[in-house]
Structure formats: C-alpha cells, structure tokens
C-alpha cells in the first residue's frame, strides 16, 4: 500500500468512526435513499478515471465552513456536511477528483432532503388529489377530492406521504444519478453539470406524473392499501413512467452531450501541508462533536404564554404542552428559518398514529391544516399552522422567508381533540387567548 493510500485509509477510518458514534441516530441507514446514495457514491468514485491527485481545496474550505456553522448552530446536518466534505477533501488530495454525481448523491440521500421532501410536497399531494378526481370523473366515475382524500363511491383513498409512490421522489433522483454514472463509464464520457441538472428536473416531473397515474389507477381499479395489487401497481407505474424514460434520456444525453473523459488529472498537491490540514480537520470534526454534539439550544420563541383552563408543561426541545379535557396543544418553538421543526406528521406517526384526510381549512379567518389521526379504533382530529405572534401561515416558504428577513421567529402550533367540532372551538379559543 502506497503512502497516499495509507493516509487516505487513516483519514476515512476516522470519519467513519465519527459517523458511527455521533450520527448513527441521524442517518436513516435502512432507507432506500441512503442505500442508493451509498451505491451511487461508491460507483462514481470507482468509475472516475485514475490519475494524479488534484490540488483542490474546495471540499476542505466547505468542511471548515460547515464546521463553523455547527459550532454556532449545533444541528446535525451541519456536522454531517462537514464530515462528508472532509472525506471528499481527502479523496481529492490523495486519490482522484470527486465527481458531481457523488456530491449530489450525498445531498439527495440526507435526512434533511427526505424531511424537506415530505413537508414541501403537501401542496403537491392536495393538487394530485384534485387532478386525479377530475380524471376519474371524466372516465365516468363519481369521484371528488376532500383535501388529500379521493372519494369514489363508498371507498376513500388517501394520498399520504406514507404511500410508496410518494416516497420514491429522492429514490428517483438517486436512480437517475446512478444511471448517469453507469452510462458515463460505458461510453467513456462525462455529462456536463447543466445537462445533469436538466435530467434531474425531467425525472422530478416524471415522478409527479407517475404518482398521478398511480393514484388514478389505484382508485379506478379499487386497489386498497396493504394488498399486493396496490404495491404492484405502484412499482409498475414507477417503472413505466420514471425508470424507462430515465434510462432512455440518460443514455441519449451521455452519448450526444457528454464530453470525452480526460485520461489524466492536473498537478500533485504539496503532501506535507495537505496531510497536516487533513489531520487538523479530522480532529476539529471530532472535537466539535464532543463539545457541541449534545447541545440544547435556548428557546428562540417565548413560551411564557398561558391558556385559561389548560395545564402547562415545558418539555425538552423548546416545546410547551397544554392539556385540558377538551384537547391537547403543543407550541413548538423554531430556532430560526434554517431549522427543522417538530412536525405533527413525524411526531404523531412516532406515537403510532396514521394521518388521513389532510386538507386546508379556514377557521376564524385563518388557514390551517386539519387531519384525522387513526390508531386501531382510536380516532383524533388535529390541526397545525405556524405563528410568530403577529403572522399566521401554513406555508413553509412564507414563514422561512419572513424569519430570514428579520421577522420574529415562528412556532409550530398543533392542536388535537376528540371531535372535529371541539377542535374548531379550541383553535378559535387559542387564537383569541394565547400571546407570545
């Protein structure tokens, strides 16, 4: 083993150790996206043409930036980004250039991407329900949409994020990257970044079309969740509408737009300086994890408000809980526009409930999301929105952009009751009586 490979093995072993010890609960190892992402990264690096190491410090600089961000704002996605950039920095200095596909695969396989996809596809799911019900009506069926639920005769179909088709968004993008890697190797060409971006945009559109086709077929043929027909229809729609067009499009783009791969890479870096920088960076990532890995940020939004008739409890994670005989209210402070929140879809699912009948409703002049929570024979009704003391919204883009431009930080408000009428009353009561 050469000295370069020994250094690389040492550094990558250190980063893997930090990943396993500090981020084992953050990375969703069992998810299809993480597994596809890992395969894409591995193949893209193996298929990258061998040549002298390049003198590139782009990933080293990026790792330092993310490390500083993690020290200031100790969110695990910053630490993961610093760790991955540090590993890529080592690869580029000692072995070969890191291809674009590997960088994009890390982004798409991350928990942050999966979280964002689940939250930001709410409006898409609502629109898919409306469009699918219109198609079914045009086919002669009596169908109409209520939020994310399509009613056809006596049967209801919920367009939920738990559906396999909607979970395939990131997997579809990663599959496209994997196809790029494979065809670049086959034809000895490299697809420029702008064409990779165009391909991913096309796959994104194809994924939406596939889900619309899938939803329409499931309702038309009455294929209920949990049946083999339901799952097989989802796989068939994805293969026909996403995979086959992606294979054809990727092959054509690589053949016609790809540039011939270079046989060599530029200049060798200064070994001694590079090695010292790598050791310092690895030590910095480990020290940041040890010092800030378990940091609990102070409340960014005041949780001092009270509600008459409710018993208040402050919980870890900057959350206030209000309990009464009529309902349960959570006020979940969000540190800033950059942060993820304790979203009801995630929290209630962790308690064993399933979301159904998600829809927008107007209550007391405000728009809120309302849904049913089902667990065996138990049924609850829940609503949520974002509020900062003066502005009220359900839009992720709206509250994040306002918080980023100087508005007060927001909190996520989640109210749950045993009946829909009681829930509406509790929402009205909260908006009139609670103040930050």
Secondary structure as GFF3:
##gff-version 3
##sequence-region A 1 436
A	DSSP	alpha_helix	3	22	.	.	.	ID=ss1
A	DSSP	alpha_helix	32	47	.	.	.	ID=ss2
A	DSSP	alpha_helix	58	72	.	.	.	ID=ss3
A	DSSP	alpha_helix	76	94	.	.	.	ID=ss4
A	DSSP	alpha_helix	100	109	.	.	.	ID=ss5
A	DSSP	alpha_helix	111	120	.	.	.	ID=ss6
A	DSSP	alpha_helix	122	138	.	.	.	ID=ss7
A	DSSP	beta_strand	143	146	.	.	.	ID=ss8
A	DSSP	beta_strand	149	152	.	.	.	ID=ss9
A	DSSP	beta_strand	155	158	.	.	.	ID=ss10
A	DSSP	alpha_helix	164	187	.	.	.	ID=ss11
A	DSSP	beta_strand	189	190	.	.	.	ID=ss12
A	DSSP	alpha_helix	193	220	.	.	.	ID=ss13
A	DSSP	alpha_helix	228	238	.	.	.	ID=ss14
A	DSSP	pi_helix	239	243	.	.	.	ID=ss15
A	DSSP	alpha_helix	244	257	.	.	.	ID=ss16
A	DSSP	beta_strand	259	260	.	.	.	ID=ss17
A	DSSP	alpha_helix	271	292	.	.	.	ID=ss18
A	DSSP	beta_strand	311	315	.	.	.	ID=ss19
A	DSSP	beta_strand	319	323	.	.	.	ID=ss20
A	DSSP	beta_strand	328	333	.	.	.	ID=ss21
A	DSSP	alpha_helix	344	350	.	.	.	ID=ss22
A	DSSP	beta_strand	354	363	.	.	.	ID=ss23
A	DSSP	beta_strand	366	375	.	.	.	ID=ss24
A	DSSP	beta_strand	378	387	.	.	.	ID=ss25
A	DSSP	beta_strand	392	393	.	.	.	ID=ss26
A	DSSP	alpha_helix	396	404	.	.	.	ID=ss27
A	DSSP	beta_strand	411	417	.	.	.	ID=ss28
A	DSSP	alpha_helix	420	433	.	.	.	ID=ss29
###
